[in-house]
Amino acid sequence: MTTYSLEQLTVRHPGAGRRAALHDISLVVAQGEHVALIGPSGAGKTTLLATLACAQRPDSGRFTAFGVDPWALPEAQRHRLRARAFLAPQTPPLPPRQRVVTAVLAARLPHWSLWRALRSLFKPLEPEAAWQALARFQLGDKLYARVDRLSGGERQRCGLARLLLSDAQALLVDEPLSALDPTLAQLTLATLRQEATARGATLICSLHQVDMARAHFARLVGLKDGRIVFDLPREAVSEAMLAALYQNEVDGAAGAAPHAAPARLAAGACF
């Protein structure tokens, strides 16, 4: 079964100019597959994830999610289709004055009645489930903390704990490691992969950390300037391919600090 199929897809940025964010993208992702999106900043990784989540409409080409064209559906049906995917942005939209338990339980809202959702605002209805999700990211002690008291890395993991309480069949995660130390980064990716495997879900994760992508994902998709440069098993991705993928970024870093780019390459291509 195919989760996503994209054929010569083009997506443009909103607003004046309508500059293309993705150019002629063709990609097929099978149900249950784990895929890492890598590439320099501005490559189009976030736009691709938003498109897969049916949050951004393509301008041309063919796109199917779970076997149907989302944008050919009536709005109510498209809304139900969106619930089958969970998009975890790099900076999760968590209300600052809300308790962590309430923020995490928001993943249950699509399945609750309005009355049940309102009740949970005053007294969380499933605190044990929220605690278990947080504990998998070493945040169990933050269950009743306020969101605005969390660090950036804790907010990221709080957003991912919310993902665990969804029943989505596609887990779309944008840069989940940007505020995490190496130990927490390893734990986070391992937890995401375990969850996806347990529910047979598709996992698509954008990463700047190439070494982490290689360690945790069997398939790597490299994007640059809104185009797919390669789509290969990790064993087939060479150092030369990675150097070419990040060439402009490395050149920019070298211009600002002559020794920074070679140091990053020597450290295992962790960008």
Sequence and secondary structure as in RCSB ss.txt:
>XXXX:A:sequence
MTTYSLEQLTVRHPGAGRRAALHDISLVVAQGEHVALIGPSGAGKTTLLATLACAQRPDSGRFTAFGVDPWALPE
AQRHRLRARAFLAPQTPPLPPRQRVVTAVLAARLPHWSLWRALRSLFKPLEPEAAWQALARFQLGDKLYARVDRL
SGGERQRCGLARLLLSDAQALLVDEPLSALDPTLAQLTLATLRQEATARGATLICSLHQVDMARAHFARLVGLKD
GRIVFDLPREAVSEAMLAALYQNEVDGAAGAAPHAAPARLAAGACF
>XXXX:A:secstr
 EEEEEEEEEEE SSTT  EEEEEEEEEEETT EEEEE STTSSHHHHHHHHTTSS  SEEEEEETTB GGGS H
HHHHHHHTTEEEE SS    TTSBHHHHHHGGGGGGS HHHHHHHHHS S HHHHHHHHHTTT GGGTTSBGGGS
 HHHHHHHHHHHHHTS  SEEEEE TTTT  HHHHHHHHHHHHHHHHHHT EEEEE SBHHHHHHH SEEEEEET
TEEEEEEEGGG  HHHHHHHTHHHHHHHHHHSTTHHHHHHHTTSB 
